[in-house]
Amino acid sequence: MEEVRERSRRLARRLGYGRTAADLPPLDVVELRPTDAIVGRALVLNVVISCAYGLSTEAALDWLTAEDLLDAVTDDEHEFLVDVAEGLRVQELARRLEVESLYALLWAVSIVDELDFDRGAGDVTPYVPDVHQGESGDALRTDAARRDAAELYAAFDLAAVLSSAIGDEELHVGLSPGDVEPYVIWERRRALAWVHGAEW
């Protein structure tokens, strides 16, 4: 673990994050989630993000039902879908930023090749089903393969070290000394923590 942490600090310095917390404790790893659970979370997140870009709640729920994913929707996400149905759009921006969480999950199951912390995710639509068109998640399920534990932990540790250099993600305050906005780091750390057993 110490070797992983030292590597994370070296990478953080190269990325421009000169000040990282020296007392950051080792990360909690409950149990790595299986591939199908990670894919399910990614598919739900894709639907939620799609709703932030105009997909109706009715279409979202129909798709989730067809994919047997309703139980994977969190209470917070359900509340957002209700808001969308009622015409309330106050969470749209925050939900759109979750594309970075989605990207990290797609990386965790080898759908995308690299998880570079010096750039944002960009367009993820080539990797996820087009919910607007009713495309199923079968291709994603077939192609997914969880990365090995060491690779996943290294990315999780780096995200945690970078996050410590930015500020408090709970309060959504902080300045990024690197090349990406703070939310990129925070969202990826959140997703990788979940992969390692944390709550969403």
N, C-alpha and C positions, 0 to 999 in steps of 0.2 A: 504493500500500500504506500509505503514511503517513497518508493521509486516512482510510482504513478503520480504522486503528489508533486515530486520534484520535476517530473516531466511536464506536468500541467503548469507549474510556475514558469518554467523555461518558455513554454509555448505562449503563455500569457504575456511575458515580457516582449517576445517577438511580435505579438499582435498589438503592442502598444499599451498594455495594461501593466504599468510599472509597479503600482501599489496593490498588492494582493494581501489578504489577511494572513498573517503568520500563524495565527492560532485557530485557523479553520479546522474543526475536528474531522476525523474520518467520516465518510458518508455512510448513512444507514442503508443497508441492503437487506430487505426482508426476504424476498425471493423473486427471481426474475420471472416476469409474466411470460406465458407461452405465446407462440407466434399467433395463434388464432385470436387471443385476447387483444394483442397489439393491433392486429389488422382490424378487429371489430371497433376498437377505440378510434383508429384512423378513419374508418368509414363513417362513424357517427360524427366525428369532428368535421369531416368533409361536408356532411349534410348541414351542420350548424353554420359553417362558414358560408355555404351556398345560400342559406336563408339570409345571411347578412348582406348578400349581393342580390337579393330579390326573389329567391325561391319561396313559394308559399308554404305555410305550415302544413296545409292539407297535403301538398305534394311530398313534403318532407316525411310526414307521418306515414303516408302510403308506401313510400320507398323503404323506410325503416321497418315497417310491418312485413313487407315482402321479403326483406333480407333477414328477418327474425332478429332485429337489433333494438327493439324498443326497450328491452330490459337494460341495455348498455347505455342508455341516455341518462345523464346525471340529473339530479333535481334542479340544479342551476341551469342546465341546458334546456330542460323541460320548461322552466319559467321563461326562458328567452323565446322559445317557440310559441308559448302562449302570448307573450308580448307582441310577437310578429303578427300573430293571428288577429290581435286587437289593434294593429296599426301603430304600436309603440316601437320606435326604432332607436331608443336611447343607447342600446348596447352594441349597435352595429359596428362601430369602429373597433371596439375591444374584441369583438368576435372575429373581425377580419384579421386582426393581428395574430390570432391563433394559428394562422397558416404556418408560423414558425414551429409551433408544437406539432402540427401535422407533418411538416417536413422531417422533423427529428424522428417521429414514429416511422415514417416511410424509410428513413435511413436505417433505423433499428432492425427492420425486416428486409433489408437489402434491395429495396425498390429503387432507391437513389444511391449513387455510388459514394458520394462524399458529403461530409458534414463540416463544411468550412466555416469557421467562426469569424472570418473577415468579410463575409458577404451574407446578404439575406437569401431567403429561399427563392425568390422570384416566382415564376409561373409554375405551379404544381399540377395544373390541369392535365398534362400528359400522363400523369401517374395515378390518377384517381378516376373513378367512374363519373360520367356526366349524369348527375342526378336529374337535371332538367329534362334530359332525353330518356330517362328511365333505364339507363345502362346499369347492369348489375355489378356487384362486387366480386364476381367469380374469378375474373382474370387476376385481380389483386390477390385474392386468396391463394390462387394457384402459384403465382410467382413469388410469394413471400417466403422468406427463410430468415429466421432470427440470427443476427450476428452472434459471434461467440462472446462469452461472459467478459473476458478480458477487454475486448474492444469496446463493448458497451460501457463497462465501468470507467475506462479511460476517458471516453467522451463525457460521461456524467461528471467525473471529477473535474475535467477542464471547464465544463459549464459552471460548476459550483465555484471554482476559483475565479473565473471571469465575473460571475455574479457578485462575488464578495468585493470585487474592485469597483463595482458600479454604485451600489447602494441598496436600499430597502425595497425589494420587489412588492412587499405587502402594501407599502404606502405609495408605490409607483413613483418614487422619486429617485433620481440618480442621473449622473452624467457619464456617458461612455467615453473613455479615453481611446477606444478602438475605432474601427471603421464602420461599425454598425450601431443602430439605435439600441438602447437598453432592452427594449422588449424582445429583440431577437434572442439575446442571451437568456432572459428570464423565461420566455416561453419554451425554449429548448431545454433549459434546466428542468422546468416543470415536467415536460414529457419524459425526459430521461429518468427523473426521480420516480415517476409513475411506473415506468418499465421495470425499475428496481424494487417495486412493491409499495411505493407511497400511494396515498389517496389522491384522486384527481381533484 
